[in-house]
Structures are given as C-alpha cells and as structure tokens.
C-alpha cells in the first residue's frame, strides 16, 4: 500500500521483456519458496538470459555456495558487467 502498487504489477516476466541487458538466473530445483517454473518463465521472457540450475541448495543457501558465486563472477566478466 505504501508504494501504491499491487502484487500483480510485479509480474517479473512481463517487466523483463524489454530489458536489453543479459541476465543470469540461478534457481535451485529444491527451492521450497519459489517454484522452479517461475525461473523458467522469466528466462523464457527475457531475451539474452541464461538459466543456471542448482540442486540441494534451496532458496537461500545458493547465495553462499562457492560454485554459484564463481558462476556469477564468470557471467559478469563474460558480459563486461553490463
């Protein structure tokens, strides 16, 4: 209410369709908070995006996972940080 938007206005696949930047979407198959299908939908809508799949990290542990961090840094280097 404070931001004067409704949750439905934050449909990520709709918002990213026109973004020119490449994106790396990392999602764990065992995420109990956000369905894996959401990541697939975002990547399907976002031109230039790439989906990296993890298993066994859930929703939060992937933020601390050394392999995920390394893949993220590699993506940023490949893309020039754009």
PDB file of N, CA, C and O in Angstrom:
ATOM      1  N   UNK A   1       0.826  -1.202   0.000  1.00  0.00           N
ATOM      2  CA  UNK A   1       0.000   0.000   0.000  1.00  0.00           C
ATOM      3  C   UNK A   1       0.860   1.253   0.000  1.00  0.00           C
ATOM      4  O   UNK A   1       0.559   2.227  -0.689  1.00  0.00           O
ATOM      5  N   UNK A   2       1.916   1.217   0.767  1.00  0.00           N
ATOM      6  CA  UNK A   2       2.791   2.388   0.868  1.00  0.00           C
ATOM      7  C   UNK A   2       3.393   2.754  -0.489  1.00  0.00           C
ATOM      8  O   UNK A   2       3.555   3.936  -0.792  1.00  0.00           O
ATOM      9  N   UNK A   3       3.720   1.767  -1.296  1.00  0.00           N
ATOM     10  CA  UNK A   3       4.312   2.016  -2.606  1.00  0.00           C
ATOM     11  C   UNK A   3       3.274   2.244  -3.700  1.00  0.00           C
ATOM     12  O   UNK A   3       3.610   2.598  -4.830  1.00  0.00           O
ATOM     13  N   UNK A   4       2.019   2.038  -3.349  1.00  0.00           N
ATOM     14  CA  UNK A   4       0.892   2.236  -4.255  1.00  0.00           C
ATOM     15  C   UNK A   4       0.961   1.341  -5.490  1.00  0.00           C
ATOM     16  O   UNK A   4       0.642   1.756  -6.604  1.00  0.00           O
ATOM     17  N   UNK A   5       1.382   0.113  -5.258  1.00  0.00           N
ATOM     18  CA  UNK A   5       1.360  -0.897  -6.301  1.00  0.00           C
ATOM     19  C   UNK A   5       0.724  -2.145  -5.721  1.00  0.00           C
ATOM     20  O   UNK A   5       0.671  -2.336  -4.506  1.00  0.00           O
ATOM     21  N   UNK A   6       0.251  -2.971  -6.603  1.00  0.00           N
ATOM     22  CA  UNK A   6      -0.309  -4.248  -6.168  1.00  0.00           C
ATOM     23  C   UNK A   6       0.627  -5.359  -6.619  1.00  0.00           C
ATOM     24  O   UNK A   6       1.377  -5.196  -7.581  1.00  0.00           O
ATOM     25  N   UNK A   7       0.582  -6.471  -5.932  1.00  0.00           N
ATOM     26  CA  UNK A   7       1.493  -7.578  -6.208  1.00  0.00           C
ATOM     27  C   UNK A   7       1.459  -7.983  -7.679  1.00  0.00           C
ATOM     28  O   UNK A   7       2.496  -8.317  -8.251  1.00  0.00           O
ATOM     29  N   UNK A   8       0.295  -7.958  -8.286  1.00  0.00           N
ATOM     30  CA  UNK A   8       0.147  -8.366  -9.678  1.00  0.00           C
ATOM     31  C   UNK A   8       0.937  -7.468 -10.626  1.00  0.00           C
ATOM     32  O   UNK A   8       1.282  -7.896 -11.728  1.00  0.00           O
ATOM     33  N   UNK A   9       1.231  -6.228 -10.220  1.00  0.00           N
ATOM     34  CA  UNK A   9       2.026  -5.319 -11.052  1.00  0.00           C
ATOM     35  C   UNK A   9       3.490  -5.729 -11.102  1.00  0.00           C
ATOM     36  O   UNK A   9       4.248  -5.205 -11.919  1.00  0.00           O
ATOM     37  N   UNK A  10       3.896  -6.643 -10.254  1.00  0.00           N
ATOM     38  CA  UNK A  10       5.283  -7.074 -10.181  1.00  0.00           C
ATOM     39  C   UNK A  10       5.505  -8.417 -10.873  1.00  0.00           C
ATOM     40  O   UNK A  10       6.338  -9.207 -10.431  1.00  0.00           O
ATOM     41  N   UNK A  11       4.790  -8.674 -11.918  1.00  0.00           N
ATOM     42  CA  UNK A  11       4.951  -9.912 -12.673  1.00  0.00           C
ATOM     43  C   UNK A  11       6.256  -9.805 -13.464  1.00  0.00           C
ATOM     44  O   UNK A  11       6.316  -9.146 -14.502  1.00  0.00           O
ATOM     45  N   UNK A  12       7.289 -10.460 -12.958  1.00  0.00           N
ATOM     46  CA  UNK A  12       8.640 -10.313 -13.487  1.00  0.00           C
ATOM     47  C   UNK A  12       8.720 -10.634 -14.985  1.00  0.00           C
ATOM     48  O   UNK A  12       9.319  -9.851 -15.722  1.00  0.00           O
ATOM     49  N   UNK A  13       8.155 -11.728 -15.467  1.00  0.00           N
ATOM     50  CA  UNK A  13       8.253 -11.980 -16.907  1.00  0.00           C
ATOM     51  C   UNK A  13       7.730 -10.830 -17.764  1.00  0.00           C
ATOM     52  O   UNK A  13       8.275 -10.571 -18.837  1.00  0.00           O
ATOM     53  N   UNK A  14       6.706 -10.148 -17.322  1.00  0.00           N
ATOM     54  CA  UNK A  14       6.192  -9.005 -18.075  1.00  0.00           C
ATOM     55  C   UNK A  14       7.155  -7.822 -18.000  1.00  0.00           C
ATOM     56  O   UNK A  14       7.333  -7.100 -18.980  1.00  0.00           O
ATOM     57  N   UNK A  15       7.765  -7.628 -16.853  1.00  0.00           N
ATOM     58  CA  UNK A  15       8.657  -6.486 -16.658  1.00  0.00           C
ATOM     59  C   UNK A  15       9.979  -6.619 -17.408  1.00  0.00           C
ATOM     60  O   UNK A  15      10.567  -5.609 -17.796  1.00  0.00           O
ATOM     61  N   UNK A  16      10.459  -7.846 -17.621  1.00  0.00           N
ATOM     62  CA  UNK A  16      11.784  -8.030 -18.211  1.00  0.00           C
ATOM     63  C   UNK A  16      11.771  -8.136 -19.736  1.00  0.00           C
ATOM     64  O   UNK A  16      12.834  -8.121 -20.358  1.00  0.00           O
ATOM     65  N   UNK A  17      10.619  -8.240 -20.335  1.00  0.00           N
ATOM     66  CA  UNK A  17      10.552  -8.446 -21.784  1.00  0.00           C
ATOM     67  C   UNK A  17      11.329  -7.398 -22.578  1.00  0.00           C
ATOM     68  O   UNK A  17      11.886  -7.720 -23.628  1.00  0.00           O
ATOM     69  N   UNK A  18      11.377  -6.184 -22.115  1.00  0.00           N
ATOM     70  CA  UNK A  18      12.017  -5.116 -22.884  1.00  0.00           C
ATOM     71  C   UNK A  18      13.406  -4.745 -22.364  1.00  0.00           C
ATOM     72  O   UNK A  18      14.001  -3.783 -22.850  1.00  0.00           O
ATOM     73  N   UNK A  19      13.927  -5.476 -21.400  1.00  0.00           N
ATOM     74  CA  UNK A  19      15.246  -5.144 -20.873  1.00  0.00           C
ATOM     75  C   UNK A  19      16.334  -5.567 -21.855  1.00  0.00           C
ATOM     76  O   UNK A  19      16.318  -6.696 -22.345  1.00  0.00           O
ATOM     77  N   UNK A  20      17.277  -4.676 -22.145  1.00  0.00           N
ATOM     78  CA  UNK A  20      18.321  -5.002 -23.118  1.00  0.00           C
ATOM     79  C   UNK A  20      19.496  -5.788 -22.526  1.00  0.00           C
ATOM     80  O   UNK A  20      20.241  -6.422 -23.273  1.00  0.00           O
ATOM     81  N   UNK A  21      19.671  -5.760 -21.227  1.00  0.00           N
ATOM     82  CA  UNK A  21      20.818  -6.411 -20.590  1.00  0.00           C
ATOM     83  C   UNK A  21      20.628  -7.920 -20.530  1.00  0.00           C
ATOM     84  O   UNK A  21      19.513  -8.419 -20.377  1.00  0.00           O
ATOM     85  N   UNK A  22      21.734  -8.628 -20.653  1.00  0.00           N
ATOM     86  CA  UNK A  22      21.711 -10.081 -20.457  1.00  0.00           C
ATOM     87  C   UNK A  22      21.495 -10.356 -18.976  1.00  0.00           C
ATOM     88  O   UNK A  22      21.761  -9.504 -18.128  1.00  0.00           O
ATOM     89  N   UNK A  23      21.016 -11.542 -18.679  1.00  0.00           N
ATOM     90  CA  UNK A  23      20.758 -11.885 -17.284  1.00  0.00           C
ATOM     91  C   UNK A  23      21.162 -13.324 -17.006  1.00  0.00           C
ATOM     92  O   UNK A  23      21.063 -14.198 -17.867  1.00  0.00           O
ATOM     93  N   UNK A  24      21.607 -13.539 -15.809  1.00  0.00           N
ATOM     94  CA  UNK A  24      21.882 -14.880 -15.315  1.00  0.00           C
ATOM     95  C   UNK A  24      20.862 -15.150 -14.218  1.00  0.00           C
ATOM     96  O   UNK A  24      20.846 -14.470 -13.192  1.00  0.00           O
ATOM     97  N   UNK A  25      20.024 -16.132 -14.437  1.00  0.00           N
ATOM     98  CA  UNK A  25      19.022 -16.525 -13.452  1.00  0.00           C
ATOM     99  C   UNK A  25      19.501 -17.845 -12.851  1.00  0.00           C
ATOM    100  O   UNK A  25      19.687 -18.830 -13.567  1.00  0.00           O
ATOM    101  N   UNK A  26      19.695 -17.859 -11.560  1.00  0.00           N
ATOM    102  CA  UNK A  26      20.131 -19.073 -10.873  1.00  0.00           C
ATOM    103  C   UNK A  26      18.990 -19.522  -9.970  1.00  0.00           C
ATOM    104  O   UNK A  26      18.495 -18.760  -9.140  1.00  0.00           O
ATOM    105  N   UNK A  27      18.587 -20.766 -10.147  1.00  0.00           N
ATOM    106  CA  UNK A  27      17.450 -21.260  -9.364  1.00  0.00           C
ATOM    107  C   UNK A  27      17.706 -22.712  -8.983  1.00  0.00           C
ATOM    108  O   UNK A  27      18.218 -23.502  -9.776  1.00  0.00           O
ATOM    109  N   UNK A  28      17.345 -23.035  -7.776  1.00  0.00           N
ATOM    110  CA  UNK A  28      17.529 -24.393  -7.277  1.00  0.00           C
ATOM    111  C   UNK A  28      16.253 -25.207  -7.457  1.00  0.00           C
ATOM    112  O   UNK A  28      15.152 -24.732  -7.178  1.00  0.00           O
ATOM    113  N   UNK A  29      16.418 -26.419  -7.921  1.00  0.00           N
ATOM    114  CA  UNK A  29      15.252 -27.301  -8.107  1.00  0.00           C
ATOM    115  C   UNK A  29      14.551 -27.606  -6.782  1.00  0.00           C
ATOM    116  O   UNK A  29      13.362 -27.928  -6.769  1.00  0.00           O
ATOM    117  N   UNK A  30      15.281 -27.506  -5.669  1.00  0.00           N
ATOM    118  CA  UNK A  30      14.714 -27.811  -4.355  1.00  0.00           C
ATOM    119  C   UNK A  30      14.240 -26.558  -3.610  1.00  0.00           C
ATOM    120  O   UNK A  30      14.059 -26.596  -2.393  1.00  0.00           O
ATOM    121  N   UNK A  31      14.042 -25.470  -4.319  1.00  0.00           N
ATOM    122  CA  UNK A  31      13.572 -24.233  -3.697  1.00  0.00           C
ATOM    123  C   UNK A  31      12.128 -24.420  -3.239  1.00  0.00           C
ATOM    124  O   UNK A  31      11.229 -24.620  -4.056  1.00  0.00           O
ATOM    125  N   UNK A  32      11.916 -24.353  -1.930  1.00  0.00           N
ATOM    126  CA  UNK A  32      10.569 -24.529  -1.371  1.00  0.00           C
ATOM    127  C   UNK A  32       9.789 -23.217  -1.340  1.00  0.00           C
ATOM    128  O   UNK A  32       8.583 -23.215  -1.094  1.00  0.00           O
ATOM    129  N   UNK A  33      10.484 -22.089  -1.592  1.00  0.00           N
ATOM    130  CA  UNK A  33       9.833 -20.781  -1.510  1.00  0.00           C
ATOM    131  C   UNK A  33       9.310 -20.279  -2.853  1.00  0.00           C
ATOM    132  O   UNK A  33       8.245 -19.666  -2.920  1.00  0.00           O
ATOM    133  N   UNK A  34      10.064 -20.539  -3.918  1.00  0.00           N
ATOM    134  CA  UNK A  34       9.694 -20.053  -5.244  1.00  0.00           C
ATOM    135  C   UNK A  34       9.726 -21.242  -6.207  1.00  0.00           C
ATOM    136  O   UNK A  34      10.757 -21.905  -6.327  1.00  0.00           O
ATOM    137  N   UNK A  35       8.634 -21.517  -6.883  1.00  0.00           N
ATOM    138  CA  UNK A  35       8.602 -22.655  -7.804  1.00  0.00           C
ATOM    139  C   UNK A  35       9.628 -22.524  -8.929  1.00  0.00           C
ATOM    140  O   UNK A  35       9.863 -21.427  -9.435  1.00  0.00           O
ATOM    141  N   UNK A  36      10.232 -23.636  -9.313  1.00  0.00           N
ATOM    142  CA  UNK A  36      11.219 -23.665 -10.385  1.00  0.00           C
ATOM    143  C   UNK A  36      10.624 -23.124 -11.688  1.00  0.00           C
ATOM    144  O   UNK A  36      11.329 -22.500 -12.481  1.00  0.00           O
ATOM    145  N   UNK A  37       9.358 -23.355 -11.903  1.00  0.00           N
ATOM    146  CA  UNK A  37       8.687 -22.880 -13.121  1.00  0.00           C
ATOM    147  C   UNK A  37       8.770 -21.366 -13.259  1.00  0.00           C
ATOM    148  O   UNK A  37       8.750 -20.850 -14.376  1.00  0.00           O
ATOM    149  N   UNK A  38       8.862 -20.647 -12.149  1.00  0.00           N
ATOM    150  CA  UNK A  38       8.982 -19.189 -12.219  1.00  0.00           C
ATOM    151  C   UNK A  38      10.284 -18.786 -12.903  1.00  0.00           C
ATOM    152  O   UNK A  38      10.300 -17.864 -13.719  1.00  0.00           O
ATOM    153  N   UNK A  39      11.364 -19.468 -12.575  1.00  0.00           N
ATOM    154  CA  UNK A  39      12.656 -19.185 -13.209  1.00  0.00           C
ATOM    155  C   UNK A  39      12.576 -19.466 -14.707  1.00  0.00           C
ATOM    156  O   UNK A  39      13.067 -18.682 -15.518  1.00  0.00           O
ATOM    157  N   UNK A  40      11.967 -20.569 -15.063  1.00  0.00           N
ATOM    158  CA  UNK A  40      11.820 -20.910 -16.479  1.00  0.00           C
ATOM    159  C   UNK A  40      10.995 -19.859 -17.220  1.00  0.00           C
ATOM    160  O   UNK A  40      11.299 -19.508 -18.360  1.00  0.00           O
ATOM    161  N   UNK A  41       9.968 -19.371 -16.572  1.00  0.00           N
ATOM    162  CA  UNK A  41       9.114 -18.352 -17.199  1.00  0.00           C
ATOM    163  C   UNK A  41       9.883 -17.042 -17.389  1.00  0.00           C
ATOM    164  O   UNK A  41       9.756 -16.389 -18.424  1.00  0.00           O
ATOM    165  N   UNK A  42      10.669 -16.667 -16.402  1.00  0.00           N
ATOM    166  CA  UNK A  42      11.465 -15.437 -16.508  1.00  0.00           C
ATOM    167  C   UNK A  42      12.474 -15.556 -17.646  1.00  0.00           C
ATOM    168  O   UNK A  42      12.594 -14.650 -18.470  1.00  0.00           O
ATOM    169  N   UNK A  43      13.194 -16.666 -17.691  1.00  0.00           N
ATOM    170  CA  UNK A  43      14.193 -16.862 -18.741  1.00  0.00           C
ATOM    171  C   UNK A  43      13.529 -16.910 -20.120  1.00  0.00           C
ATOM    172  O   UNK A  43      14.091 -16.412 -21.096  1.00  0.00           O
ATOM    173  N   UNK A  44      12.358 -17.495 -20.202  1.00  0.00           N
ATOM    174  CA  UNK A  44      11.637 -17.531 -21.473  1.00  0.00           C
ATOM    175  C   UNK A  44      11.213 -16.159 -21.958  1.00  0.00           C
ATOM    176  O   UNK A  44      11.078 -15.940 -23.162  1.00  0.00           O
ATOM    177  N   UNK A  45      11.002 -15.236 -21.040  1.00  0.00           N
ATOM    178  CA  UNK A  45      10.552 -13.893 -21.392  1.00  0.00           C
ATOM    179  C   UNK A  45      11.706 -12.913 -21.592  1.00  0.00           C
ATOM    180  O   UNK A  45      11.536 -11.881 -22.242  1.00  0.00           O
ATOM    181  N   UNK A  46      12.866 -13.224 -21.044  1.00  0.00           N
ATOM    182  CA  UNK A  46      13.982 -12.275 -21.030  1.00  0.00           C
ATOM    183  C   UNK A  46      15.007 -12.654 -22.095  1.00  0.00           C
ATOM    184  O   UNK A  46      15.774 -13.599 -21.912  1.00  0.00           O
ATOM    185  N   UNK A  47      15.021 -11.930 -23.192  1.00  0.00           N
ATOM    186  CA  UNK A  47      15.978 -12.182 -24.265  1.00  0.00           C
ATOM    187  C   UNK A  47      17.397 -12.016 -23.727  1.00  0.00           C
ATOM    188  O   UNK A  47      17.694 -11.055 -23.017  1.00  0.00           O
ATOM    189  N   UNK A  48      18.251 -12.942 -24.065  1.00  0.00           N
ATOM    190  CA  UNK A  48      19.639 -12.868 -23.622  1.00  0.00           C
ATOM    191  C   UNK A  48      19.876 -13.410 -22.230  1.00  0.00           C
ATOM    192  O   UNK A  48      20.986 -13.306 -21.708  1.00  0.00           O
ATOM    193  N   UNK A  49      18.864 -13.979 -21.627  1.00  0.00           N
ATOM    194  CA  UNK A  49      19.052 -14.519 -20.281  1.00  0.00           C
ATOM    195  C   UNK A  49      19.469 -15.981 -20.350  1.00  0.00           C
ATOM    196  O   UNK A  49      19.280 -16.656 -21.362  1.00  0.00           O
ATOM    197  N   UNK A  50      20.034 -16.446 -19.257  1.00  0.00           N
ATOM    198  CA  UNK A  50      20.504 -17.831 -19.168  1.00  0.00           C
ATOM    199  C   UNK A  50      20.100 -18.381 -17.803  1.00  0.00           C
ATOM    200  O   UNK A  50      20.189 -17.683 -16.793  1.00  0.00           O
ATOM    201  N   UNK A  51      19.665 -19.609 -17.782  1.00  0.00           N
ATOM    202  CA  UNK A  51      19.258 -20.256 -16.536  1.00  0.00           C
ATOM    203  C   UNK A  51      20.333 -21.227 -16.085  1.00  0.00           C
ATOM    204  O   UNK A  51      20.721 -22.131 -16.826  1.00  0.00           O
ATOM    205  N   UNK A  52      20.807 -21.034 -14.873  1.00  0.00           N
ATOM    206  CA  UNK A  52      21.731 -21.971 -14.226  1.00  0.00           C
ATOM    207  C   UNK A  52      20.934 -22.690 -13.144  1.00  0.00           C
ATOM    208  O   UNK A  52      20.290 -22.054 -12.309  1.00  0.00           O
ATOM    209  N   UNK A  53      20.981 -24.000 -13.164  1.00  0.00           N
ATOM    210  CA  UNK A  53      20.188 -24.810 -12.244  1.00  0.00           C
ATOM    211  C   UNK A  53      21.095 -25.410 -11.184  1.00  0.00           C
ATOM    212  O   UNK A  53      22.149 -25.967 -11.490  1.00  0.00           O
ATOM    213  N   UNK A  54      20.669 -25.286  -9.930  1.00  0.00           N
ATOM    214  CA  UNK A  54      21.368 -25.951  -8.839  1.00  0.00           C
ATOM    215  C   UNK A  54      20.421 -26.966  -8.221  1.00  0.00           C
ATOM    216  O   UNK A  54      19.213 -26.938  -8.456  1.00  0.00           O
ATOM    217  N   UNK A  55      20.988 -27.857  -7.432  1.00  0.00           N
ATOM    218  CA  UNK A  55      20.189 -28.869  -6.750  1.00  0.00           C
ATOM    219  C   UNK A  55      20.688 -29.006  -5.319  1.00  0.00           C
ATOM    220  O   UNK A  55      21.893 -29.091  -5.081  1.00  0.00           O
ATOM    221  N   UNK A  56      19.768 -29.027  -4.375  1.00  0.00           N
ATOM    222  CA  UNK A  56      20.110 -29.256  -2.981  1.00  0.00           C
ATOM    223  C   UNK A  56      20.461 -28.008  -2.187  1.00  0.00           C
ATOM    224  O   UNK A  56      20.825 -28.102  -1.015  1.00  0.00           O
ATOM    225  N   UNK A  57      20.355 -26.844  -2.808  1.00  0.00           N
ATOM    226  CA  UNK A  57      20.707 -25.600  -2.101  1.00  0.00           C
ATOM    227  C   UNK A  57      19.486 -24.854  -1.583  1.00  0.00           C
ATOM    228  O   UNK A  57      19.612 -23.988  -0.717  1.00  0.00           O
ATOM    229  N   UNK A  58      18.325 -25.175  -2.095  1.00  0.00           N
ATOM    230  CA  UNK A  58      17.134 -24.482  -1.644  1.00  0.00           C
ATOM    231  C   UNK A  58      17.112 -23.032  -2.100  1.00  0.00           C
ATOM    232  O   UNK A  58      17.733 -22.675  -3.101  1.00  0.00           O
ATOM    233  N   UNK A  59      16.390 -22.201  -1.357  1.00  0.00           N
ATOM    234  CA  UNK A  59      16.179 -20.816  -1.751  1.00  0.00           C
ATOM    235  C   UNK A  59      17.323 -19.894  -1.338  1.00  0.00           C
ATOM    236  O   UNK A  59      17.656 -18.966  -2.075  1.00  0.00           O
ATOM    237  N   UNK A  60      17.920 -20.125  -0.193  1.00  0.00           N
ATOM    238  CA  UNK A  60      18.907 -19.185   0.337  1.00  0.00           C
ATOM    239  C   UNK A  60      20.352 -19.656   0.294  1.00  0.00           C
ATOM    240  O   UNK A  60      21.255 -18.834   0.140  1.00  0.00           O
ATOM    241  N   UNK A  61      20.594 -20.941   0.425  1.00  0.00           N
ATOM    242  CA  UNK A  61      21.966 -21.437   0.506  1.00  0.00           C
ATOM    243  C   UNK A  61      22.749 -21.182  -0.776  1.00  0.00           C
ATOM    244  O   UNK A  61      23.978 -21.130  -0.742  1.00  0.00           O
ATOM    245  N   UNK A  62      22.069 -21.023  -1.897  1.00  0.00           N
ATOM    246  CA  UNK A  62      22.805 -20.773  -3.127  1.00  0.00           C
ATOM    247  C   UNK A  62      23.549 -19.442  -3.083  1.00  0.00           C
ATOM    248  O   UNK A  62      24.522 -19.257  -3.813  1.00  0.00           O
ATOM    249  N   UNK A  63      23.104 -18.518  -2.239  1.00  0.00           N
ATOM    250  CA  UNK A  63      23.800 -17.234  -2.113  1.00  0.00           C
ATOM    251  C   UNK A  63      25.192 -17.372  -1.503  1.00  0.00           C
ATOM    252  O   UNK A  63      26.045 -16.506  -1.693  1.00  0.00           O
ATOM    253  N   UNK A  64      25.418 -18.457  -0.772  1.00  0.00           N
ATOM    254  CA  UNK A  64      26.711 -18.701  -0.118  1.00  0.00           C
ATOM    255  C   UNK A  64      27.514 -19.801  -0.793  1.00  0.00           C
ATOM    256  O   UNK A  64      28.628 -20.102  -0.364  1.00  0.00           O
ATOM    257  N   UNK A  65      26.975 -20.396  -1.824  1.00  0.00           N
ATOM    258  CA  UNK A  65      27.627 -21.529  -2.464  1.00  0.00           C
ATOM    259  C   UNK A  65      28.793 -21.058  -3.336  1.00  0.00           C
ATOM    260  O   UNK A  65      28.596 -20.235  -4.230  1.00  0.00           O
ATOM    261  N   UNK A  66      30.001 -21.567  -3.089  1.00  0.00           N
ATOM    262  CA  UNK A  66      31.169 -21.127  -3.871  1.00  0.00           C
ATOM    263  C   UNK A  66      31.021 -21.336  -5.380  1.00  0.00           C
ATOM    264  O   UNK A  66      31.469 -20.494  -6.157  1.00  0.00           O
ATOM    265  N   UNK A  67      30.412 -22.422  -5.801  1.00  0.00           N
ATOM    266  CA  UNK A  67      30.226 -22.667  -7.238  1.00  0.00           C
ATOM    267  C   UNK A  67      29.277 -21.650  -7.856  1.00  0.00           C
ATOM    268  O   UNK A  67      29.501 -21.189  -8.975  1.00  0.00           O
ATOM    269  N   UNK A  68      28.227 -21.300  -7.138  1.00  0.00           N
ATOM    270  CA  UNK A  68      27.272 -20.305  -7.633  1.00  0.00           C
ATOM    271  C   UNK A  68      27.954 -18.940  -7.708  1.00  0.00           C
ATOM    272  O   UNK A  68      27.782 -18.209  -8.684  1.00  0.00           O
ATOM    273  N   UNK A  69      28.709 -18.605  -6.701  1.00  0.00           N
ATOM    274  CA  UNK A  69      29.427 -17.329  -6.699  1.00  0.00           C
ATOM    275  C   UNK A  69      30.408 -17.280  -7.867  1.00  0.00           C
ATOM    276  O   UNK A  69      30.500 -16.260  -8.551  1.00  0.00           O
ATOM    277  N   UNK A  70      31.138 -18.359  -8.103  1.00  0.00           N
ATOM    278  CA  UNK A  70      32.094 -18.405  -9.211  1.00  0.00           C
ATOM    279  C   UNK A  70      31.388 -18.259 -10.556  1.00  0.00           C
ATOM    280  O   UNK A  70      31.876 -17.544 -11.432  1.00  0.00           O
ATOM    281  N   UNK A  71      30.241 -18.930 -10.734  1.00  0.00           N
ATOM    282  CA  UNK A  71      29.495 -18.808 -11.986  1.00  0.00           C
ATOM    283  C   UNK A  71      28.982 -17.388 -12.193  1.00  0.00           C
ATOM    284  O   UNK A  71      28.954 -16.889 -13.318  1.00  0.00           O
ATOM    285  N   UNK A  72      28.578 -16.744 -11.108  1.00  0.00           N
ATOM    286  CA  UNK A  72      28.094 -15.375 -11.195  1.00  0.00           C
ATOM    287  C   UNK A  72      29.216 -14.429 -11.600  1.00  0.00           C
ATOM    288  O   UNK A  72      29.031 -13.581 -12.473  1.00  0.00           O
ATOM    289  N   UNK A  73      30.370 -14.571 -10.975  1.00  0.00           N
ATOM    290  CA  UNK A  73      31.526 -13.731 -11.320  1.00  0.00           C
ATOM    291  C   UNK A  73      31.925 -13.968 -12.771  1.00  0.00           C
ATOM    292  O   UNK A  73      32.225 -13.019 -13.495  1.00  0.00           O
ATOM    293  N   UNK A  74      31.932 -15.214 -13.194  1.00  0.00           N
ATOM    294  CA  UNK A  74      32.272 -15.547 -14.583  1.00  0.00           C
ATOM    295  C   UNK A  74      31.289 -14.884 -15.551  1.00  0.00           C
ATOM    296  O   UNK A  74      31.695 -14.334 -16.575  1.00  0.00           O
ATOM    297  N   UNK A  75      30.015 -14.938 -15.228  1.00  0.00           N
ATOM    298  CA  UNK A  75      28.989 -14.311 -16.072  1.00  0.00           C
ATOM    299  C   UNK A  75      29.241 -12.812 -16.186  1.00  0.00           C
ATOM    300  O   UNK A  75      29.163 -12.249 -17.278  1.00  0.00           O
ATOM    301  N   UNK A  76      29.536 -12.177 -15.085  1.00  0.00           N
ATOM    302  CA  UNK A  76      29.783 -10.734 -15.099  1.00  0.00           C
ATOM    303  C   UNK A  76      31.037 -10.394 -15.902  1.00  0.00           C
ATOM    304  O   UNK A  76      31.074  -9.383 -16.604  1.00  0.00           O
ATOM    305  N   UNK A  77      32.037 -11.217 -15.800  1.00  0.00           N
ATOM    306  CA  UNK A  77      33.255 -10.995 -16.598  1.00  0.00           C
ATOM    307  C   UNK A  77      32.987 -11.187 -18.078  1.00  0.00           C
ATOM    308  O   UNK A  77      33.430 -10.383 -18.898  1.00  0.00           O
ATOM    309  N   UNK A  78      32.270 -12.240 -18.427  1.00  0.00           N
ATOM    310  CA  UNK A  78      31.943 -12.510 -19.833  1.00  0.00           C
ATOM    311  C   UNK A  78      31.155 -11.369 -20.455  1.00  0.00           C
ATOM    312  O   UNK A  78      31.375 -10.994 -21.607  1.00  0.00           O
ATOM    313  N   UNK A  79      30.257 -10.840 -19.689  1.00  0.00           N
ATOM    314  CA  UNK A  79      29.337  -9.819 -20.192  1.00  0.00           C
ATOM    315  C   UNK A  79      29.880  -8.415 -19.979  1.00  0.00           C
ATOM    316  O   UNK A  79      29.216  -7.439 -20.328  1.00  0.00           O
ATOM    317  N   UNK A  80      31.055  -8.297 -19.422  1.00  0.00           N
ATOM    318  CA  UNK A  80      31.633  -6.982 -19.185  1.00  0.00           C
ATOM    319  C   UNK A  80      30.933  -6.211 -18.100  1.00  0.00           C
ATOM    320  O   UNK A  80      31.084  -4.994 -17.992  1.00  0.00           O
ATOM    321  N   UNK A  81      30.149  -6.932 -17.277  1.00  0.00           N
ATOM    322  CA  UNK A  81      29.444  -6.267 -16.194  1.00  0.00           C
ATOM    323  C   UNK A  81      28.275  -5.428 -16.658  1.00  0.00           C
ATOM    324  O   UNK A  81      27.722  -4.653 -15.877  1.00  0.00           O
ATOM    325  N   UNK A  82      27.889  -5.567 -17.907  1.00  0.00           N
ATOM    326  CA  UNK A  82      26.785  -4.763 -18.428  1.00  0.00           C
ATOM    327  C   UNK A  82      25.461  -5.294 -17.958  1.00  0.00           C
ATOM    328  O   UNK A  82      24.417  -4.739 -18.300  1.00  0.00           O
TER     329      UNK A  82
END
